[in-house]
Amino acid sequence: MSLKYTKDHEWVAVDGSVATVGITQHAQDALGDVVFVDLPEVGQGYAQGEVAGVVESVKAAADVYMPIAGEVTEVNEALRADPSLANSDPMGGGWFFKVKLTDAGQFDALMDATSYEKFSAEA
């Protein structure tokens, strides 16, 4: 499995042709306690960069952007039922949705862990 990051503080893990998307530790730290998530509809296609959902916390609301073009194949119903998973396990059980990867080049262009850590430290 390969893991990459976006400038909008989403992580993307690709396993075969499926990409799992969530928010990073940095994002959940900035948001504070997550109280609501609006997830995309299964079957909906998105272009890279389109708003695919919303995460709301006690501090703010933030859009969740589609890091790569593709069709949503699954959403995390556990996260919808318990939004605090985005805080307690953002890189695991707090994932947001899965997408069928259509352009591997878009994934390859995202930041690796070292680049993302540097980017986050400067943000």
Secondary structure by P-SEA (a helix, b strand, c coil): cbbbbcccbbbbbbcccbbbbbbcaaaaaaaccccbbbbbcccccccccccccccccccbbbbbcccccccccccccccccccccccccccccccccccccccaaaaaacccaaaaaaaaaac
